[in-house]
């Protein structure tokens, strides 16, 4: 098989690199999920006419909490 060229070379990661790669993948997953949650909250508030606008990610929680009293109450 090797003589015919039917193989692909593979880079083997070192043992020292694996823990760092694990941390980087975990961080990326966390950031992606937080962005998805923030976008969901923005979409839910937008349905009620509340727009938060552009902001730093650190201020998202405080600004979204200020909008909660403006939401209409639901009667079930």
Rosetta blueprint (number, residue, H / E / L):
1 X L
2 X L
3 X L
4 X L
5 X L
6 X L
7 X L
8 X L
9 X L
10 X L
11 X L
12 X L
13 X L
14 X L
15 X H
16 X H
17 X H
18 X H
19 X H
20 X H
21 X H
22 X H
23 X H
24 X H
25 X H
26 X H
27 X H
28 X H
29 X H
30 X H
31 X H
32 X H
33 X H
34 X H
35 X H
36 X H
37 X H
38 X H
39 X H
40 X H
41 X H
42 X H
43 X H
44 X H
45 X H
46 X H
47 X H
48 X L
49 X L
50 X L
51 X L
52 X L
53 X L
54 X L
55 X L
56 X L
57 X H
58 X H
59 X H
60 X H
61 X H
62 X H
63 X H
64 X H
65 X H
66 X H
67 X H
68 X H
69 X L
70 X L
71 X L
72 X L
73 X L
74 X L
75 X L
76 X L
